[in-house]
C-alpha cells in the first residue's frame, strides 16, 4: 500500500509539474509576443525619427524656396514699376509728338475756301488770306460725336 500511495503521489507531482511547464510555456509565448511588439515599436520609432528628419529637411527647402519666391516677386514688382514708368513716359512723349504734329499741320495747311454758287446767284468773293475758324454745324456735330465715342472707347479699354 505504501507503494500505491507513492505511485499516486508521483503521478500527481508529474501532473502538477506538467501543468507548471504548460503554464510556463504559455508565459514564454506571451512574453515572446511582448518582445515582438517592442521590436516592432522600436522599428516604428526609428521610422518616425527618419520621417521627422526628412520633414525638417523638406521644410528647410520650402523655406528657402519661399524666400527665393519673395525675392523674385519683389524683383518682378520693381520691374513692373519701372516698365510702367517707361510706358507713362512714352505715352507722354507720344502725346507731345501728336500735339506738335497737329500744330505743325495747322500751320502748314493754308485755309482754302471754295465757293460754290448755284447758277444765277450773285455773291461777292473775297480772295485774300483768312484767319479764324470756319465751322459747319453738321461737321461740328459729327466731330463732337466722334470725340464722345473716342472717350467711351478709352474708358472701356
C-alpha positions in Angstrom: 0.0 0.0 0.0 2.7 2.4 0.6 3.9 1.8 -2.9 0.4 2.7 -4.2 0.5 6.0 -2.3 3.9 6.7 -3.6 2.8 6.0 -7.2 -0.2 8.3 -6.7 2.0 11.0 -5.3 4.4 10.5 -8.2 1.6 10.8 -10.7 0.1 13.8 -9.0 3.5 15.5 -8.9 4.1 14.7 -12.5 0.7 16.2 -13.5 1.4 19.3 -11.4 4.9 19.7 -13.0 3.3 19.2 -16.4 0.8 21.9 -15.7 3.5 24.2 -14.4 5.5 23.5 -17.6 2.5 24.3 -19.8 1.8 27.4 -17.8 5.5 28.5 -18.2 5.3 27.8 -21.9 2.2 30.0 -22.2 4.0 32.6 -20.2 7.0 32.3 -22.5 4.8 32.7 -25.6 3.1 35.8 -24.0 6.5 37.3 -23.2 7.8 36.5 -26.6 4.8 38.3 -28.1 5.6 41.3 -25.9 9.2 41.3 -27.1 7.9 41.2 -30.8 5.7 44.2 -30.0 8.6 46.0 -28.5 10.8 45.2 -31.6 8.0 46.5 -33.9 7.6 49.6 -31.8 11.4 50.2 -32.0 11.2 49.9 -35.8 8.3 52.4 -35.8 10.1 54.8 -33.6 13.2 54.7 -35.9 10.9 55.2 -39.0 9.2 58.2 -37.2 12.7 59.7 -36.5 13.7 59.3 -40.1 10.4 60.9 -41.3 10.8 63.8 -38.9 14.4 64.4 -40.2 13.0 64.2 -43.8 10.2 66.6 -42.8 12.7 69.1 -41.3 14.9 68.9 -44.4 11.9 69.5 -46.7 10.6 72.3 -44.5 14.0 73.9 -44.8 13.8 73.6 -48.6 10.3 75.1 -48.6 11.5 78.0 -46.5 14.4 78.6 -48.9 12.2 78.4 -51.9 9.6 80.7 -50.3 12.3 83.2 -49.7 13.5 83.0 -53.3 10.0 83.4 -54.5 9.5 86.5 -52.4 12.7 87.9 -53.8 11.6 87.2 -57.4 8.2 88.7 -56.7 9.9 91.9 -55.3 12.1 92.0 -58.4 9.1 91.5 -60.7 7.2 94.3 -58.9 10.2 96.6 -59.3 10.4 95.7 -63.0 6.7 96.3 -63.4 7.0 99.7 -61.7 10.0 100.6 -63.9 8.1 99.5 -67.1 5.0 101.4 -66.0 7.2 104.5 -65.6 8.7 104.0 -69.0 5.3 103.4 -70.6 3.9 106.5 -69.0 6.9 108.5 -70.3 6.5 107.1 -73.8 2.8 107.9 -73.7 3.6 111.4 -72.7 6.2 111.7 -75.5 3.7 110.3 -78.0 1.0 112.8 -76.9 3.6 115.6 -77.2 4.6 114.5 -80.7 1.0 114.2 -81.8 0.3 117.7 -80.4 3.3 119.2 -82.2 2.4 117.4 -85.4 -1.2 118.8 -85.3 0.2 122.2 -84.6 2.6 122.0 -87.5 -0.1 120.6 -89.8 -2.3 123.5 -88.9 0.5 126.0 -89.6 1.4 124.3 -92.9 -2.0 123.9 -94.3 -3.3 127.1 -95.8 -7.0 127.6 -95.3 -8.8 127.2 -98.6 -12.2 128.5 -99.3 -14.1 127.0 -102.1 -17.1 129.0 -103.1 -19.7 127.1 -105.0 -22.6 129.0 -106.2 -25.6 127.9 -108.0 -26.3 129.2 -111.3 -27.9 132.6 -111.3 -26.8 133.5 -107.8 -24.8 136.6 -107.2 -22.3 137.0 -104.4 -19.1 138.7 -103.7 -15.8 136.6 -103.4 -13.1 137.6 -101.0 -9.7 136.4 -102.3 -7.2 137.0 -99.5 -5.7 135.2 -96.5 -8.3 134.2 -94.0 -7.8 134.0 -90.2 -10.1 132.4 -87.7 -12.2 129.3 -87.8 -14.9 128.4 -90.3 -17.4 125.9 -89.0 -20.0 123.9 -90.4 -22.6 123.0 -87.8 -23.1 119.5 -89.2 -19.3 118.9 -89.2 -19.1 120.2 -85.6 -21.8 117.8 -84.5 -20.0 114.9 -86.2 -16.7 115.9 -84.6 -18.3 116.1 -81.1 -20.0 112.7 -81.6 -16.6 111.3 -82.8 -14.8 112.7 -79.7 -17.6 111.3 -77.4 -17.2 107.8 -78.9 -13.4 108.1 -78.6 -13.7 108.9 -74.9 -16.1 106.0 -74.4 -13.7 103.6 -76.1 -10.8 104.9 -74.0 -12.8 104.3 -70.8 -13.6 100.8 -71.9 -10.1 99.9 -72.8 
